[in-house]
């Protein structure tokens, strides 16, 4: 069977993306005037453009309809985009300069949270929200009810922002991840979700009964479709893990070299004195 390919031009989605883009462009231009381009350059602009593109692929392109009407694997791909890639790109598009008007509010909120304002809380939010919505009854309810589906997508996006925030910190936190703790945080987040992907990849029973009764396309049985969805999750988590590890390792090396040069300069100054 050939799928009915269709785009989702929902006014609420398009208006939300347009509004988000308008606010970002307005603040981006302000930040460039305030800081002469520092913290509001091509990297931030490119990350935000990527964020908007990922949102449109996840919510407007045929991926949305394919996930709802035919394939669990396409629905899983949509969730990966909304719950991991889009939040990462959004936070990368921000900077201390861009976030300056909201800095005091974030710091006040952090003080009210007290000890809860730590990476442990953020990663707990990530796990709770993602695993909660993968309970079969809730997963199917989200597909069948548009309001619940919107709440599910918002939850995934919130979870993604939570898990990436301590690493990127567009507004600096009092608690900072450093060294091995940073690597352990990323490893825990990705392996923790990878466990779900591993289960779905090798499972022999259909976890979400909804997909046992939809039309079959592309020669994928319900089990094969579920296995593909799990493999997509595992592959994405692995690629992100390796990429982040590489970036963090290079950053740690550069910081170590800079600290060594600083010590050498201080020793030279002390010797000269």
Buried (B, 14 or more C-beta within 10 A) or exposed (E): EEBEEEEBEBEEBBEEBEEBBEEBEEBBEBBBEBBEEEBBBEEBBEBBBBBBBBBBBBBBBBBBBBBBBBBBBBBBBBBBBBBBBBBBBBBBBBBBBBBBEBEEEBBEEBEEEEEEBBBBBBBBBBBEBBBEBBEEEEBBBBBEEEEBBBEBBEBBBBBBBBBBBBBBBBBEBEBEBEEEEBBEBBBBBBEBBBEBBBBBBEEEEBBBEBBBEBEBBBEBEBBEBBBBBBBBBBBBBBEBBEEBBEEBEEEBEEEEEEEEEEEEEEEEEEEEE
